[in-house]
Amino acid sequence: MDRWPRRDWKKKKKKIGKSGAEERSPSARAAMATATSLSLHGHGLGLPSPTAKTPARRLLPVTVRAMAPASPSKGEAAAVECSPSPRRQVLVAGAAVATAALVSRPAPAAFAAADGKFMPVIDRKAGYSFVYPFGWQEVSVQGQDKVYKDVIEPLESVSINMIPTTKEDIRDLGPPDQVAEALVRKVLSPPTQKTKLIEAKETDIDGRAYYTFEFTAQAPNFTRHALGTITIANGKFYTLATGANERRWDKMKDRLHTIVDSFKIETKV
């Protein structure tokens, strides 16, 4: 059996003993704890970086708590709830503010489009938004900013137009019925058609006045039942009009009201 020489054995034993002492020393344990904490911090666990003044033995409880299961005990949950960190307080407060904003300021176009029956139109440059029924196609019409229509039922459409104005509020033009009557007769219907204003009212969205109205335009071979909404913003007079053939009014009226109700001045341009 081979054996080390006595002199070599003593050197080896002395070297092994020194290595074991280093592994058991407090300084080695502190270095290992610091390295572990830095590694966890670098992997996005959100732990604060240790400093020279912070004893390494205090980093171990923080590291263990970060790796704890997602479902804490009742005692741990109570401690966290009673003593929330500043970061937790900021996050909770931010979530509450965001939720309150969503509740207090609904977005009609977004809600209407959420069910898939409507498509949203948001024109930041022109400063407006609205929705139109899914399946309608965009067409180009001279003098109109945007037009969408049903390719099978041509009277089912929505159009929006803008013209410059020096007025700052739609109410500067007069009451809803007078403004709507003039608009229906002179702008929204050909002179050969017989028009009838059914209703006109004022609504308010985000502190801005809108006039919304309902009317019919009778031609020799058809009658169009329509809705419109107008407002003034950004030095422009905005007009949105939508409608359908009278024979399809009962089927289409809810969709047409959704279009009109979704119209909104989106941004200041």
Secondary structure, DSSP 8 states (H G I E B T S, - for coil): -----HHHHHHHHHHHHHHHHHHHSHHHHHHHHHHHHHHHHHTT-------TTS-GGGHHHHHHHHTS-SS--HHHHHHHHHS--HHHHHHHHHHHHHHHHHHHS--HHHHHHHTSSEEEEEETTTTEEEEEETT-EEE--TT-SEEEE-SSSTT-EEEEEEEE-S-SSGGGG--HHHHHHHHIIIIIS-TTSEEEEEEEEEEEETTEEEEEEEEEEE-SS-EEEEEEEEEEETTEEEEEEEEEEGGGHHHHHHHHHHHHHH-EE----
